[in-house]
Amino acid sequence: MSATAKRQKRLEPGVTIIPQSAIRRGKVIAARYQITLWRENGEWYAQGVEEPGAMGDGRTLEQCVRNVREALAVAVASHIVDREPIVTPILDQGQRPRKAG
């Protein structure tokens, strides 16, 4: 049994290791996703529009945005690993490919 197989065998059931390559691809896609931000009790909160289950928070607006973007990237990377459909960013949904020339 390989070292990787031994490590994976010790993981809890339902735990998936997401490769860095999938995270990188997820970050590129998630950077185009829209987010909803709100402030409550002195904290910032955010939720993905295309991936509403991806949420983040932070003491500052910048920290909150960074956290929700990371959550979105992991959500997309999980879809990549599981070979599930990836939601097209709203920004890209009405665009048609341009013809060369």
LINURLIN-V589054 format. One record per backbone hydrogen bond with DSSP energy under -0.5 kcal/mol. NH is the residue of the N-H (numbers start at 1). CO is the residue of the C=O. If there is no record, write none. Layout:
# LINURLIN-V589054
NH/CO + NH/CO
This chain:
# LINURLIN-V589054
6/2 + 7/3 + 8/4 + 9/5 + 10/6 + 10/7 + 11/8 + 15/12 + 18/16 + 19/17 + 22/19 + 23/19 + 24/20 + 25/21 + 26/22 + 27/23 + 28/24 + 29/25 + 30/26 + 31/27 + 32/29 + 33/30 + 36/47 + 38/45 + 40/43 + 43/40 + 44/58 + 45/38 + 46/56 + 47/36 + 48/51 + 48/54 + 49/34 + 50/34 + 54/51 + 55/53 + 56/46 + 58/44 + 64/60 + 65/61 + 66/62 + 67/63 + 68/64 + 69/65 + 70/66 + 71/67 + 72/68 + 73/69 + 74/70 + 75/71 + 76/72 + 77/73 + 78/74 + 79/75 + 80/76 + 81/77 + 82/78 + 83/80 + 84/79 + 91/32 + 92/89 + 93/89 + 93/90 + 95/92
